[in-house]
Amino acid sequence: MFNGKTSAFYTLGCKLNFSETSTIARQLKEIGFVKKEFNDGADLFVINTCSVTENANKECRRIIRKAKKKSPNSFVVVTGCFAQLKPESISEINGVD
């Protein structure tokens, strides 16, 4: 089943984050999303975040901006530790849905 939509993923952090990203990618594939490379742009970006270091927080923001620059009309989902610990901070980033 192809729904005409594409998805791309970026994972920051630990092995658990990489495992979660794989699960999300598989679930999206099951409902018809075609996985693309992050740098190619997509309809949906999933960014799985880390909050262990300040550098990881900065990297998260940079990746979100990069996704919106690649595909301005894309839907950006931010998940993971940073999103859970600082949801208000994530929601203030321009382009996060």
DSSP file (Angstrom, degrees, kcal/mol; ACC not computed):
  #  RESIDUE AA STRUCTURE BP1 BP2  ACC     N-H-->O    O-->H-N    N-H-->O    O-->H-N    TCO  KAPPA ALPHA  PHI   PSI    X-CA   Y-CA   Z-CA
    1    1 A M              0   0    0      0, 0.0     2,-0.5     0, 0.0     0, 0.0   0.000 360.0 360.0 360.0 120.7    0.0    0.0    0.0
    2    2 A F        -     0   0    0      1,-0.1    31,-0.2     2,-0.0    30,-0.1  -0.962 360.0-174.8-114.0 124.0    1.5    3.3   -1.1
    3    3 A N        -     0   0    0     29,-1.4    30,-0.1    -2,-0.5     3,-0.1   0.362  49.5-110.1 -98.9   5.4   -0.2    6.5    0.2
    4    4 A G  S    S+     0   0    0     28,-0.4     2,-0.3     1,-0.3    29,-0.1   0.503  80.7 120.2  82.6   3.3    2.0    8.8   -1.8
    5    5 A K        -     0   0    0     27,-0.4    29,-2.2    38,-0.0     2,-0.3  -0.746  47.5-153.3-106.1 149.7    3.8   10.1    1.3
    6    6 A T  E     -a   34   0A   0     -2,-0.3    38,-1.6    27,-0.2    37,-0.6  -0.868   6.5-162.7-119.0 154.6    7.5   10.0    2.2
    7    7 A S  E     -ab  35  44A   0     27,-2.4    29,-3.2    -2,-0.3     2,-0.3  -0.966   4.4-170.9-135.6 152.3    9.3    9.9    5.5
    8    8 A A  E     - b   0  45A   0     36,-2.2    38,-2.5    -2,-0.3     2,-0.3  -0.977  10.5-151.4-141.6 153.7   12.8   10.6    6.7
    9    9 A F  E     - b   0  46A   0     27,-0.5     2,-0.4    -2,-0.3    29,-0.3  -0.931  13.1-174.7-132.7 147.5   14.4   10.0   10.1
   10   10 A Y  E     - b   0  47A   0     36,-2.1    38,-2.7    -2,-0.3     2,-0.5  -0.977  13.4-163.9-140.4 128.4   17.2   11.5   12.2
   11   11 A T  E     - b   0  48A   0     -2,-0.4     2,-0.4    36,-0.2    38,-0.2  -0.953   6.7-175.0-121.4 128.9   18.3    9.9   15.4
   12   12 A L        +     0   0    0     36,-2.9     2,-0.4    -2,-0.5    -2,-0.0  -0.935  51.0   8.3-112.9 140.1   20.4   11.5   18.2
   13   13 A G  S    S+     0   0    0     -2,-0.4    37,-0.1    37,-0.1    -2,-0.1  -0.745  90.0  10.3 110.3-144.1   21.5    9.6   21.2
   14   14 A C  S  > S-     0   0    0     -2,-0.4     4,-1.6     1,-0.1     3,-0.2  -0.009  70.6 -95.2 -85.4 177.4   21.5    6.1   22.6
   15   15 A K  H  > S+     0   0    0      1,-0.2     4,-2.3     2,-0.2     5,-0.2   0.840 121.6  60.2 -61.5 -34.9   20.8    2.6   21.2
   16   16 A L  H  > S+     0   0    0      1,-0.2     4,-2.8     2,-0.2    -1,-0.2   0.919 102.9  51.4 -61.0 -42.8   17.3    2.8   22.6
   17   17 A N  H  > S+     0   0    0      1,-0.2     4,-2.6     2,-0.2    -1,-0.2   0.913 109.3  50.0 -60.5 -42.2   16.6    5.9   20.4
   18   18 A F  H  X S+     0   0    0     -4,-1.6     4,-2.0     1,-0.2    -1,-0.2   0.894 111.5  48.9 -64.0 -38.7   17.9    4.0   17.3
   19   19 A S  H  X S+     0   0    0     -4,-2.3     4,-2.0     2,-0.2    -2,-0.2   0.919 111.5  49.0 -65.1 -44.1   15.7    1.1   18.2
   20   20 A E  H  X S+     0   0    0     -4,-2.8     4,-2.5     1,-0.2    -2,-0.2   0.902 109.4  52.4 -63.2 -41.0   12.6    3.3   18.6
   21   21 A T  H  X S+     0   0    0     -4,-2.6     4,-2.6     1,-0.2    -1,-0.2   0.907 108.0  51.5 -62.1 -41.2   13.4    5.1   15.3
   22   22 A S  H  X S+     0   0    0     -4,-2.0     4,-2.3     2,-0.2    -1,-0.2   0.897 109.9  49.7 -61.3 -40.6   13.5    1.7   13.5
   23   23 A T  H  X S+     0   0    0     -4,-2.0     4,-2.4     2,-0.2    -2,-0.2   0.927 111.5  47.6 -64.5 -45.5   10.1    0.8   15.1
   24   24 A I  H  X S+     0   0    0     -4,-2.5     4,-2.4     1,-0.2     5,-0.2   0.919 111.6  51.1 -61.8 -43.7    8.5    4.1   14.0
   25   25 A A  H  X S+     0   0    0     -4,-2.6     4,-2.2     1,-0.2    -1,-0.2   0.912 110.4  48.9 -60.6 -43.4   10.0    3.7   10.5
   26   26 A R  H  X S+     0   0    0     -4,-2.3     4,-2.1     2,-0.2    -1,-0.2   0.914 111.0  50.1 -63.2 -43.1    8.6    0.1   10.2
   27   27 A Q  H  X S+     0   0    0     -4,-2.4     4,-0.9     1,-0.2    -2,-0.2   0.895 111.2  48.5 -64.6 -39.7    5.1    1.3   11.4
   28   28 A L  H ><>S+     0   0    0     -4,-2.4     5,-2.5     1,-0.2     3,-0.6   0.890 109.2  53.2 -67.2 -38.0    5.0    4.1    8.9
   29   29 A K  H ><5S+     0   0    0     -4,-2.2     3,-1.8     1,-0.2    -2,-0.2   0.899 103.1  58.6 -61.1 -40.0    6.1    1.7    6.1
   30   30 A E  H 3<5S+     0   0    0     -4,-2.1    -1,-0.2     1,-0.3    -2,-0.2   0.762 107.2  46.9 -62.5 -25.4    3.2   -0.6    7.0
   31   31 A I  T <<5S-     0   0    0     -4,-0.9    -1,-0.3    -3,-0.6    -2,-0.2   0.245 131.8 -88.0-103.6  13.6    0.7    2.3    6.4
   32   32 A G  T < 5S+     0   0    0     -3,-1.8   -29,-1.4     1,-0.3   -28,-0.4   0.484  75.7 142.3 105.6   3.1    2.3    3.2    3.1
   33   33 A F      < -     0   0    0     -5,-2.5     2,-0.5   -31,-0.2    -1,-0.3  -0.556  42.0-140.1 -77.0 142.5    5.1    5.7    3.7
   34   34 A V  E     -a    6   0A   0    -29,-2.2   -27,-2.4    -2,-0.2     2,-0.3  -0.904  19.1-128.2-102.2 126.5    8.2    5.4    1.6
   35   35 A K  E     -a    7   0A   0     -2,-0.5     2,-0.3   -29,-0.2   -27,-0.2  -0.564  30.5-178.7 -78.4 133.1   11.4    6.0    3.5
   36   36 A K        -     0   0    0    -29,-3.2   -27,-0.5    -2,-0.3     2,-0.2  -0.825  36.5 -89.0-123.0 164.8   13.8    8.5    2.1
   37   37 A E    >   -     0   0    0     -2,-0.3     3,-1.7   -29,-0.1     4,-0.5  -0.510  38.8-120.8 -70.0 143.4   17.2    9.8    3.1
   38   38 A F  G >  S+     0   0    0    -29,-0.3     3,-1.4     1,-0.3    -1,-0.1   0.885 111.7  53.9 -54.2 -43.6   17.0   12.7    5.5
   39   39 A N  G 3  S+     0   0    0      1,-0.3    -1,-0.3     2,-0.1     3,-0.1   0.606  99.1  64.1 -72.0 -10.3   19.0   15.0    3.1
   40   40 A D  G <  S-     0   0    0     -3,-1.7    -1,-0.3     1,-0.2    -2,-0.2   0.588 107.1-122.5 -86.0 -10.8   16.6   14.3    0.2
   41   41 A G    <   -     0   0    0     -3,-1.4     2,-0.3    -4,-0.5    -1,-0.2   0.003  30.5-159.3  84.6 161.8   13.6   15.9    2.0
   42   42 A A        -     0   0    0     25,-0.2   -35,-0.2     1,-0.1     3,-0.1  -0.975  33.4-109.9-165.2 169.7   10.3   14.2    2.8
   43   43 A D  S    S+     0   0    0    -37,-0.6    32,-2.8    -2,-0.3     2,-0.4   0.812 108.6  31.4 -76.6 -32.8    6.7   14.9    3.6
   44   44 A L  E     -bc   7  75A   0    -38,-1.6   -36,-2.2    30,-0.2     2,-0.5  -0.992  67.7-167.0-132.1 126.9    7.2   13.7    7.2
   45   45 A F  E     -bc   8  76A   0     30,-2.7    32,-3.1    -2,-0.4     2,-0.5  -0.951   3.4-163.9-111.3 133.0   10.4   14.1    9.3
   46   46 A V  E     -bc   9  77A   0    -38,-2.5   -36,-2.1    -2,-0.5     2,-0.6  -0.975   6.4-171.2-114.8 119.2   10.8   12.1   12.5
   47   47 A I  E     -bc  10  78A   0     30,-3.0    32,-2.6    -2,-0.5     2,-0.6  -0.943   7.3-159.3-115.0 113.6   13.6   13.5   14.7
   48   48 A N  E     -bc  11  79A   0    -38,-2.7   -36,-2.9    -2,-0.6    32,-0.3  -0.838  22.7-155.4 -97.1 117.9   14.4   11.3   17.7
   49   49 A T  E     - c   0  80A   0     30,-3.3    32,-1.4    -2,-0.6     2,-0.3  -0.399  17.7-153.9-102.7 167.0   16.2   13.4   20.3
   50   50 A C        -     0   0    0      6,-0.2    10,-0.2    30,-0.2   -37,-0.1  -0.925   5.3-171.0-129.7 153.5   18.6   13.1   23.2
   51   51 A S        +     0   0    0     -2,-0.3     6,-0.1     5,-0.1   -38,-0.0   0.163  54.6 109.3-131.9  19.2   19.0   15.5   26.1
   52   52 A V  S    S+     0   0    0      1,-0.1     2,-0.3     2,-0.0    -1,-0.0   0.883  85.6  23.2 -66.1 -38.3   22.1   14.1   27.8
   53   53 A T  S  > S-     0   0    0      1,-0.1     4,-1.4     0, 0.0     3,-0.2  -0.879  75.1-120.1-127.7 159.6   24.2   17.1   26.8
   54   54 A E  H  > S+     0   0    0     -2,-0.3     4,-2.2     1,-0.2     5,-0.2   0.847 115.5  60.8 -62.3 -33.8   23.7   20.7   25.8
   55   55 A N  H  > S+     0   0    0      1,-0.2     4,-2.6     2,-0.2    -1,-0.2   0.887 100.4  53.3 -61.1 -39.1   25.3   19.9   22.5
   56   56 A A  H  > S+     0   0    0     -3,-0.2     4,-2.2     2,-0.2    -1,-0.2   0.886 107.4  51.7 -63.7 -38.4   22.6   17.3   21.8
   57   57 A N  H  X S+     0   0    0     -4,-1.4     4,-1.9     2,-0.2    -2,-0.2   0.920 111.6  46.2 -63.8 -43.5   19.9   20.0   22.5
   58   58 A K  H  X S+     0   0    0     -4,-2.2     4,-2.2     1,-0.2    -2,-0.2   0.899 111.2  52.6 -64.7 -40.6   21.7   22.4   20.0
   59   59 A E  H  X S+     0   0    0     -4,-2.6     4,-2.6     1,-0.2    -2,-0.2   0.893 105.8  54.7 -63.0 -40.2   22.0   19.6   17.5
   60   60 A C  H  X S+     0   0    0     -4,-2.2     4,-2.2     1,-0.2    -1,-0.2   0.940 109.0  47.2 -57.8 -48.8   18.3   18.9   17.8
   61   61 A R  H  X S+     0   0    0     -4,-1.9     4,-2.2     1,-0.2    -1,-0.2   0.898 111.6  51.2 -60.8 -41.2   17.4   22.5   16.9
   62   62 A R  H  X S+     0   0    0     -4,-2.2     4,-2.2     1,-0.2    -1,-0.2   0.909 109.8  49.4 -63.3 -42.6   19.8   22.5   14.0
   63   63 A I  H  X S+     0   0    0     -4,-2.6     4,-2.4     2,-0.2    -1,-0.2   0.888 108.9  52.4 -66.4 -39.7   18.3   19.3   12.6
   64   64 A I  H  X S+     0   0    0     -4,-2.2     4,-2.1     2,-0.2     5,-0.2   0.941 110.6  47.5 -60.9 -46.9   14.8   20.7   12.9
   65   65 A R  H  X S+     0   0    0     -4,-2.2     4,-1.9     1,-0.2    -2,-0.2   0.895 110.9  52.5 -61.2 -39.5   15.8   23.8   11.0
   66   66 A K  H  X S+     0   0    0     -4,-2.2     4,-2.3     2,-0.2    -1,-0.2   0.909 107.8  51.2 -63.1 -43.0   17.5   21.7    8.3
   67   67 A A  H  X S+     0   0    0     -4,-2.4     4,-2.4     1,-0.2   -25,-0.2   0.930 111.5  46.5 -60.4 -46.3   14.4   19.5    7.8
   68   68 A K  H  < S+     0   0    0     -4,-2.1    -1,-0.2     1,-0.2    -2,-0.2   0.828 111.0  52.6 -68.8 -30.6   12.2   22.6    7.3
   69   69 A K  H  < S+     0   0    0     -4,-1.9    -1,-0.2    -5,-0.2    -2,-0.2   0.907 111.7  46.1 -69.1 -40.8   14.7   24.1    4.9
   70   70 A K  H  < S+     0   0    0     -4,-2.3    -2,-0.2     1,-0.3    -1,-0.2   0.910 134.4  13.4 -65.6 -43.3   14.8   20.9    2.8
   71   71 A S    ><  -     0   0    0     -4,-2.4     3,-2.3    -5,-0.2    -1,-0.3  -0.749  67.7-174.7-138.8  85.4   11.0   20.6    2.8
   72   72 A P  T 3  S+     0   0    0      0, 0.0    -1,-0.1     0, 0.0    -3,-0.1   0.768  86.7  48.0 -56.6 -29.1    9.2   23.8    4.0
   73   73 A N  T 3  S+     0   0    0      2,-0.1    -5,-0.1    -5,-0.0   -30,-0.0   0.298  89.2 119.4 -95.2  10.5    5.7   22.2    3.8
   74   74 A S    <   -     0   0    0     -3,-2.3     2,-0.5    -7,-0.2   -30,-0.2  -0.239  66.7-119.4 -73.6 163.1    6.8   19.0    5.7
   75   75 A F  E     -c   44   0A   0    -32,-2.8   -30,-2.7    21,-0.0     2,-0.6  -0.918  28.2-155.7-101.4 125.0    5.4   17.8    9.0
   76   76 A V  E     -c   45   0A   0     -2,-0.5    21,-2.2    19,-0.5     2,-0.5  -0.916   9.0-170.9-111.8 121.2    8.1   17.6   11.6
   77   77 A V  E     -c   46   0A   0    -32,-3.1   -30,-3.0    -2,-0.6     2,-0.5  -0.932   4.2-163.6-109.2 128.7    7.6   15.2   14.6
   78   78 A V  E     +c   47   0A   0     -2,-0.5     2,-0.2   -32,-0.2   -30,-0.2  -0.961  19.8 159.9-114.7 125.1   10.1   15.5   17.5
   79   79 A T  E     +c   48   0A   0    -32,-2.6   -30,-3.3    -2,-0.5     4,-0.3  -0.733  25.0  63.0-131.1 178.4   10.2   12.6   19.9
   80   80 A G  E  > S-c   49   0A   0    -32,-0.3     4,-2.0    -2,-0.2   -30,-0.2  -0.447  96.5 -35.1  98.2-171.3   12.7   11.2   22.4
   81   81 A C  H  > S+     0   0    0    -32,-1.4     4,-2.9     1,-0.2     5,-0.3   0.893 131.9  48.7 -58.6 -49.4   14.3   12.5   25.7
   82   82 A F  H  > S+     0   0    0      1,-0.2     4,-2.4    -3,-0.2    -1,-0.2   0.913 112.6  49.5 -61.0 -42.5   14.6   16.2   24.8
   83   83 A A  H  4 S+     0   0    0     -4,-0.3    -1,-0.2     1,-0.2    -2,-0.2   0.855 114.8  44.9 -64.8 -34.9   11.0   16.3   23.6
   84   84 A Q  H  < S+     0   0    0     -4,-2.0    -2,-0.2     2,-0.2    -1,-0.2   0.873 117.9  41.8 -76.7 -38.2    9.8   14.6   26.8
   85   85 A L  H  < S+     0   0    0     -4,-2.9    -2,-0.2     1,-0.2    -3,-0.2   0.817 130.6  22.8 -80.2 -30.9   11.8   16.7   29.2
   86   86 A K     X  +     0   0    0     -4,-2.4     4,-2.1    -5,-0.3     3,-0.3  -0.431  66.0 153.1-134.9  60.5   11.3   20.1   27.5
   87   87 A P  H  > S+     0   0    0      0, 0.0     4,-2.7     0, 0.0     5,-0.2   0.857  77.2  55.1 -61.1 -34.2    8.1   19.9   25.4
   88   88 A E  H  > S+     0   0    0      1,-0.2     4,-0.9     2,-0.2    -2,-0.1   0.885 107.8  49.6 -66.1 -36.8    7.6   23.7   25.8
   89   89 A S  H  4 S+     0   0    0     -3,-0.3     4,-0.4     2,-0.2     3,-0.3   0.904 112.7  47.0 -66.7 -41.9   11.0   24.3   24.4
   90   90 A I  H >< S+     0   0    0     -4,-2.1     3,-1.6     1,-0.2    -2,-0.2   0.919 108.6  54.4 -65.1 -44.4   10.4   22.0   21.4
   91   91 A S  H 3< S+     0   0    0     -4,-2.7    -1,-0.2     1,-0.3    -2,-0.2   0.718 102.0  59.8 -66.8 -19.2    7.0   23.5   20.7
   92   92 A E  T 3< S+     0   0    0     -4,-0.9     2,-0.5    -3,-0.3    -1,-0.3   0.602  80.3 102.8 -82.4 -11.6    8.6   27.0   20.5
   93   93 A I  S X  S-     0   0    0     -3,-1.6     3,-1.9    -4,-0.4     2,-0.1  -0.609  84.1-113.6 -76.4 123.9   10.9   25.9   17.6
   94   94 A N  T 3  S+     0   0    0     -2,-0.5   -26,-0.1     1,-0.2     3,-0.1  -0.348  99.1  25.0 -58.8 126.4    9.5   27.3   14.4
   95   95 A G  T 3  S+     0   0    0      1,-0.4   -19,-0.5    -4,-0.1     2,-0.4   0.250  84.0 126.0 104.7 -11.8    8.4   24.4   12.1
   96   96 A V    <         0   0    0     -3,-1.9    -1,-0.4    -6,-0.2   -19,-0.1  -0.662 360.0 360.0 -82.0 132.7    7.7   21.7   14.7
   97   97 A D              0   0    0    -21,-2.2   -20,-0.1    -2,-0.4    -1,-0.1   0.437 360.0 360.0 -99.8 360.0    4.2   20.3   14.4
